[in-house]
Amino acid sequence: MPPAKKRTRTYDPARTRAAVLAQSAHVRDAVRTLTPEQLALPTRLGEWTVRDLVAHVGMALTAVQRALDEPEPAKADAVLLDWPFRTAADSSAISDFTRRLADGHPDLDAYLAAADDGLRALLDAHPGSRLLATSAGAMSLDDYLVTRAVELVVHTDDLSSAVPGLDVPHDRQALAACTRLLADALAVKAPGGSTEVRVPPYAVVQCVEGPRHTRGTPPNVVETDPLTWIRLATGRLGWQEALAQARVSASGERADIGGLLPLMG
């Protein structure tokens, strides 16, 4: 018998919306505490300062408005898992736009507040089925909000990394959505059933071509925590570095997935 076709993971729309808004609030609370000196600190994102990074978080929220301002596509031609693989192609334009936003919004708290208020109003006014033209193609508002959760989680971690002593909380549902989408992206990039990647408590996926595991302990297992997985999947942390620091465990001849990472830029 042929292997069963993998089902696309679904995300509860109400939980996703709540997660995006909760993570946005966590970032805004943290930004209010930052001094001008802290806003000028470098980040792990090339030439971006903390100010640039915060402006980009606002941009991730206002992207919903920009998409809704465009005509609604006639039909969906993308799925959620197309999105992670398109982010790197848009990185240059995103960086330029981010710099302009940072320069144009000296009051970052007011900027984030307006972005949050605007998003709440849009979510009240539009159904989740409304189609949006995104960089990955036409997808529903509900699906696009999952990508906003990913953006917020990834850049919340960037913010905490850039400012010593800052530990911005992660909303549990937002962290779960980010972990699951990036784990599923690995399974799309390297389809197969020989290796099991575990990111407790949120995700387990089978990937990599080879003998399919059916019962008992898999012969090839990768396991790590959610934030380490997210850093690996987005290029914030290298595979060998994670192994050396015992932040990831990998057993079996097909458990070296370093060549498949990162999944998105």
C-alpha positions as CSV (number, residue, x, y, z in Angstrom):
1,M,0.0,0.0,0.0
2,P,1.3,3.5,-0.7
3,P,2.1,5.7,2.3
4,A,-0.8,7.7,3.7
5,K,-0.8,11.3,2.4
6,K,0.1,13.7,5.2
7,R,-2.7,16.0,6.3
8,T,-2.0,19.7,6.4
9,R,-2.0,20.9,10.0
10,T,-4.9,23.2,11.0
11,Y,-4.8,26.1,13.5
12,D,-7.7,27.3,15.5
13,P,-8.5,30.8,14.2
14,A,-9.6,32.2,17.5
15,R,-6.5,31.0,19.3
16,T,-4.3,32.3,16.6
17,R,-5.8,35.7,16.8
18,A,-5.5,35.8,20.5
19,A,-1.9,34.6,20.3
20,V,-0.9,37.3,17.8
21,L,-2.4,40.0,20.0
22,A,-0.9,38.6,23.2
23,Q,2.6,38.5,21.7
24,S,2.2,42.0,20.3
25,A,1.3,43.2,23.8
26,H,4.4,41.5,25.3
27,V,6.7,43.2,22.8
28,R,5.1,46.6,23.4
29,D,5.4,46.2,27.1
30,A,9.1,45.5,26.7
31,V,9.7,48.3,24.2
32,R,8.3,50.8,26.7
33,T,11.2,50.0,29.0
34,L,14.0,50.5,26.5
35,T,16.3,53.5,26.8
36,P,17.7,55.4,23.8
37,E,21.0,53.6,24.4
38,Q,19.3,50.2,24.3
39,L,17.4,51.1,21.1
40,A,20.8,51.9,19.5
41,L,22.3,48.4,20.3
42,P,23.2,46.1,17.5
43,T,21.1,42.9,16.9
44,R,22.0,39.5,15.4
45,L,20.2,40.6,12.2
46,G,23.0,42.2,10.2
47,E,23.1,46.0,10.4
48,W,19.8,46.3,12.2
49,T,19.7,48.1,15.5
50,V,17.1,47.3,18.2
51,R,15.2,50.3,16.9
52,D,15.1,48.8,13.4
53,L,14.0,45.5,14.9
54,V,11.1,47.0,16.8
55,A,10.0,48.9,13.7
56,H,10.0,45.5,11.9
57,V,7.7,44.0,14.5
58,G,5.3,46.8,13.8
59,M,5.6,46.2,10.1
60,A,4.7,42.5,10.7
61,L,1.4,43.7,12.2
62,T,0.6,46.4,9.6
63,A,1.2,43.9,6.8
64,V,-2.3,42.7,7.4
65,Q,-3.6,46.2,6.6
66,R,-1.5,46.5,3.5
67,A,-2.8,43.1,2.3
68,L,-6.4,44.0,2.9
69,D,-5.9,47.3,1.0
70,E,-5.3,45.2,-2.1
71,P,-8.1,43.7,-4.2
72,E,-9.2,40.3,-2.9
73,P,-7.8,37.5,-5.1
74,A,-10.3,35.4,-7.0
75,K,-9.1,32.2,-5.4
76,A,-6.4,30.9,-3.1
77,D,-3.3,29.7,-4.9
78,A,-1.0,29.2,-1.9
79,V,-1.0,27.2,1.3
80,L,0.4,28.1,4.7
81,L,3.5,26.0,4.2
82,D,4.5,27.9,1.1
83,W,5.2,31.0,3.2
84,P,8.4,30.0,5.1
85,F,10.2,29.2,1.9
86,R,9.5,32.7,0.4
87,T,10.8,34.9,3.2
88,A,14.4,34.9,2.1
89,A,13.5,36.1,-1.5
90,D,11.9,39.2,0.0
91,S,14.7,40.0,2.6
92,S,16.3,43.0,0.7
93,A,13.0,44.8,0.2
94,I,11.9,44.1,3.7
95,S,15.2,45.5,5.1
96,D,14.8,48.7,3.2
97,F,11.2,49.2,4.2
98,T,12.1,48.5,7.8
99,R,14.8,51.2,7.8
100,R,12.4,53.7,6.5
101,L,9.8,52.8,9.1
102,A,12.4,53.2,11.9
103,D,13.4,56.6,10.6
104,G,9.8,57.7,10.2
105,H,8.6,56.7,13.7
106,P,10.7,58.1,16.5
107,D,8.0,57.2,19.0
108,L,8.1,53.4,18.8
109,D,5.5,52.9,21.5
110,A,3.0,55.1,19.7
111,Y,3.8,53.2,16.5
112,L,3.2,49.8,18.0
113,A,0.1,51.0,19.7
114,A,-1.4,52.2,16.4
115,A,-0.4,49.0,14.7
116,D,-2.0,46.9,17.5
117,D,-5.2,49.0,17.5
118,G,-5.4,48.9,13.7
119,L,-5.0,45.1,13.7
120,R,-7.7,44.6,16.3
121,A,-10.1,46.7,14.2
122,L,-9.3,44.8,11.1
123,L,-9.9,41.4,12.8
124,D,-13.3,42.6,14.0
125,A,-14.2,43.8,10.5
126,H,-13.1,40.9,8.3
127,P,-13.8,37.2,8.3
128,G,-11.0,34.8,8.5
129,S,-11.9,33.4,5.1
130,R,-11.1,36.7,3.4
131,L,-8.3,36.1,0.8
132,L,-5.1,38.1,0.9
133,A,-2.5,38.6,-1.7
134,T,0.8,37.7,0.1
135,S,4.4,37.2,-0.9
136,A,3.7,33.5,-1.0
137,G,0.5,33.8,-3.0
138,A,-3.2,34.2,-2.2
139,M,-4.2,32.7,1.2
140,S,-6.9,33.3,3.8
141,L,-6.6,35.9,6.6
142,D,-6.7,33.0,9.1
143,D,-3.7,31.4,7.6
144,Y,-1.8,34.7,7.2
145,L,-2.3,35.3,10.9
146,V,-0.3,32.2,11.6
147,T,2.6,33.7,9.8
148,R,2.2,36.8,11.9
149,A,2.5,34.7,15.0
150,V,5.8,33.2,13.6
151,E,7.2,36.7,12.9
152,L,6.3,37.9,16.3
153,V,7.8,34.9,18.1
154,V,11.0,34.9,16.1
155,H,11.6,38.7,16.5
156,T,10.7,38.6,20.2
157,D,13.6,36.2,20.6
158,D,15.8,38.5,18.6
159,L,14.8,41.4,20.9
160,S,15.6,39.5,24.1
161,S,18.9,38.4,22.5
162,A,19.9,42.0,21.6
163,V,19.3,43.7,25.0
164,P,21.1,42.3,28.0
165,G,18.7,41.4,30.8
166,L,15.6,41.7,28.7
167,D,13.5,38.6,28.7
168,V,10.3,39.2,26.7
169,P,7.7,36.5,27.4
170,H,6.4,34.2,24.7
171,D,2.7,33.6,24.5
172,R,2.3,29.8,24.7
173,Q,-0.1,29.5,21.7
174,A,2.1,31.8,19.6
175,L,5.2,29.7,20.5
176,A,3.3,26.5,19.6
177,A,2.2,27.8,16.2
178,C,5.7,29.0,15.3
179,T,7.2,25.7,16.4
180,R,4.7,23.6,14.5
181,L,4.8,25.5,11.3
182,L,8.6,25.4,11.1
183,A,8.6,21.7,12.0
184,D,6.1,21.0,9.2
185,A,8.3,23.0,6.8
186,L,11.1,20.6,7.5
187,A,8.9,17.7,6.6
188,V,8.0,19.4,3.4
189,K,11.6,20.2,2.5
190,A,12.8,16.7,3.3
191,P,9.9,14.3,2.9
192,G,10.2,10.8,4.3
193,G,9.8,8.7,7.3
194,S,13.3,7.7,8.4
195,T,13.9,10.4,11.0
196,E,11.7,11.7,13.8
197,V,12.2,15.3,14.9
198,R,10.7,16.0,18.3
199,V,10.2,19.5,19.7
200,P,8.2,18.9,23.0
201,P,5.6,19.8,23.9
202,Y,4.5,21.2,20.6
203,A,5.6,19.1,17.6
204,V,6.7,15.8,16.3
205,V,7.4,15.2,12.5
206,Q,8.7,12.5,10.3
207,C,11.2,13.5,7.6
208,V,14.2,12.4,5.5
209,E,14.1,9.7,2.9
210,G,15.0,6.2,4.0
211,P,13.5,3.2,5.8
212,R,10.2,4.2,7.2
213,H,9.8,3.7,11.0
214,T,6.5,2.0,12.0
215,R,6.8,1.0,15.7
216,G,9.0,1.1,18.7
217,T,11.8,3.6,19.2
218,P,12.7,5.3,15.9
219,P,16.3,4.6,14.8
220,N,16.9,8.2,13.9
221,V,15.8,10.9,16.4
222,V,16.4,14.6,16.8
223,E,15.1,16.3,19.9
224,T,15.3,19.9,21.1
225,D,13.3,22.6,22.8
226,P,11.0,25.1,21.0
227,L,13.3,28.2,21.1
228,T,16.4,26.2,20.0
229,W,14.4,24.7,17.2
230,I,13.1,28.1,16.0
231,R,16.7,29.5,16.1
232,L,17.9,26.5,14.1
233,A,15.1,26.8,11.6
234,T,15.6,30.5,11.0
235,G,19.4,30.5,10.9
236,R,19.9,32.2,14.3
237,L,21.8,29.1,15.5
238,G,24.0,26.7,13.6
239,W,23.5,23.0,13.8
240,Q,27.1,22.2,15.0
241,E,27.0,24.9,17.6
242,A,23.7,23.6,18.9
243,L,25.2,20.0,19.1
244,A,28.3,21.3,20.8
245,Q,26.3,23.1,23.4
246,A,24.0,20.1,24.0
247,R,21.0,22.2,23.0
248,V,19.9,19.5,20.6
249,S,20.3,15.7,20.7
250,A,20.7,13.6,17.5
251,S,21.0,9.9,17.3
252,G,21.1,7.6,14.3
253,E,22.9,7.8,10.9
254,R,20.1,9.9,9.4
255,A,19.7,12.3,12.3
256,D,22.2,14.9,11.0
257,I,19.7,17.5,9.6
258,G,22.2,20.4,9.6
259,G,22.3,20.4,5.8
260,L,18.6,21.1,5.7
261,L,18.7,24.1,7.9
262,P,17.9,27.0,8.0
263,L,14.3,26.7,6.6
264,M,13.7,30.4,6.3
265,G,15.7,33.6,6.5
